[in-house]
C-alpha cells in the first residue's frame, strides 16, 4: 500500500523487542539492559485505535523472541533460556516450564510442527516442544562459537540464521540431523531476516535491505 498510516499505538511498560499476533491479540516481549522491565505483555488489539493491556508476566532476563501456538507462548530470553507459558487466560498467564536446555542465551525464535528453532549463542538449537512440560533437545548446529546470533527465518527445508555480519544457511530437511550448508558474509550487521521458498531477505543495518 502506498498510503500507510498509524492505526494505533501500544505504550508497553517494557522496551519492545519482538511480537506475535494471534487473532485480535498481540503478544509483545522485551526488556532493557538494566533488567528493570522484562518479560511478556498481552494486548487486545480488536480496536486498533484503543488497544488494551490484558495481562503480563516477567522473565529473569530480557525477553527477545516469541512464538505462539494455540494456548501456549514460547518466549526466549537473552540469558535465561526458554519460557513456556500457558496463555489460556490472557489476564493471568502462567509459566508451565522454564527450560535452560543446552544453551541459556537465546535471541530469536521460530516454530514449525511443534519444534522450536532457536538462534542462540554460537549457533542454531532445535527443541521438541510437543510436550510443553518436558521439552527435549533434538539437535544443534554450532557455527559462531564466539558470538551471539541476531535473527532466524525458515524456508521450506532451510533455516537462515543471522550472526554479526554473517548469514548461516542450514539444511533442516532431516530435523534431528541438520547440516550447515554455508556461511555468507553479508558485509553489514544482520538485524533481521525473512524468507520465502527461494529467497531470503536481510535487514542489514546501514547496508539496507539485501
N, C-alpha and C positions, 0 to 999 in steps of 0.2 A: 504493500500500500504506500502511496506517495504522501498521504496526509495523515501522519501519525499524531496522536495526541495522548496526553496522560489521562487515564480514566480514574485513577485513584492512587493514593499513597499510603503505605503501611509504615507507621512510625514504630519500628521494633525497638525493644529495650536492649538489644544486643547488636553489634556490628554484623550485618547480614553477609554471609559468605556463599550460601547455596540454597536452592529452593526446589521443592517438588510440589506439583499441583495435582489433586485428585478431585474431580467434580468441582464443587464450589468451595473447596478447602485448600488453603495454601500452608505448606509446612516450611518454615524458614529456620535454618541453623546458622550458627556463627559464634563469635567470641572475639575478645580482644587480647592483646599481648599482656595486659595487666592481670588477666584472669578474673576480672570483676563481673563480667557479663558473658555467659557462655551456656550453650545448650540449644534447645529447640522451642520455637513458638508455633502455635496453631491458630490460623486466622480464617474466619468465614469471609469469603470474597463474593458471595452471591450478589450483594450490592456493591459494585466496584467503587462507587463514589463514597461509600461509608463502610469499609471493612471493619470487622470486629475481632478482637483477640478472644479466643475461646479458652485456651489453656497453654501451659508451658511446662518444661521440665529441664533441669540443669544437668550438665555434664562436668566431669572433673577438669577437663581442659577444653580449649576452644573446639567447637564442632565445625567440621569442614566439608562434609559431604552427606547427602541423604538420598535414600531410595524408599519408596512407599509401595507396598503390595498388600492389597486387601486391608486388614485391620492392624497391620504391623509397619512400623517405620524402622529403617536401618540407618543408624547415624554413625559416621566415622568421626573420630576426634584426633587432633594433631598428636597428642602424646598419651592417649589413654584408651586406645583400642576401639572396639566396636560396641555400640549400644543397640540392643534390640528392644523396641519399645511398643507396648500394647497401646493402640490409639482407638480402641472401640468407643471409649468415652473421650471425646475431644477435650472436655473440660478437665479431665483428670488422667492424663497419660501416665503410664507407669512402666518402669524398666522391668522387662522379663529376664534379660540376660545381659551381663556385661562381660564381653569376651575379649581377652587380650590376645589370644592366638599366638602366632609366630612373630607378629610384628605390631608393637604397640603404637607406632607412629603411622597414622593413616590420614590421607589427604583428600582423595576423590574416590567416588564410588559409582558403580553401575551394576545393574541387576539383569539376569536372564535365567529363566527356568529354575528359579529357586537357588541360583548360585550368585554369590556376590563377587564382583571383580573389583579389587581394592588397589588403588595406586598408593603404595606406602613407601617408607624409607627404603631405598635401594632397589625397588622393582615392583612387580605385579604379584598379588596374592589372590588366590581363588578359594572361596569358602562356601561350603554347602550349608544352607540355612533352611532346608526342608523341615527340620525340627528346630523351631526357634529357641527352644530351651536347651538344645545341645548342638550348636554349630560345630562343623568339622572342617579342618583344613584339608583341601584337596591337593593343591599344588602351588608352587611359586616359581617365578622367573626372575632371578636377580640379574640386573644389568647396570645399576648405578650405585655401586657399593658405598660411595662417599657423598651421596646427595639424596634429597627428597624428590618426590615426584609432584607434579602440579595438577594433572588432569588425566581423564580417561574417556575414551569413546569406543563403542563396539560396532564393528561391521558384522557381516554375516558369519564369517569364520575367523575374524581377526580382531584383536584388541590393539588399540593405539594408546600409548601412554606417553605423556609429556614429562620431561625431566630436564630442568635447566634449559639449555638451548637445543636439546635433542628430542627426537620423536622415535620411540621404540615401537616396532611393528612385531606383533606376537601372534602366532598361529594358535587358535584355541579350538580348532575343529575336534581335537581329542581333549576333552575337558581335564582329564587327570594327567595329561602329558603335553602341556603347552610348550611351544618351541619359539625361541627368539629368532625372528627371520632377519631383521636388520635394525640398525640404529642410524637414523638420518639426522645430520646436522642442519637444523633449520636456519641457524645464523642469528636468531633472536630468541629471547626468553619466551618459552611456550607457556601461555597463561591458561588457554582453554582449547578444547577440541570438539569437533562434531564430525560424524562420519555417515556416509551413505554406503550403498553396496560397493561402489568402485572408487569413491573419493574420500579424502579426509581433509577437513578444513582446520587451519591452525590460526588461533588468535595469538599473534607473535609480537606482542607489546609494540615497540617502536617500528617493527617491521610490518605492522598492519595485519591484514587478513591474507594468509597464504593458502 
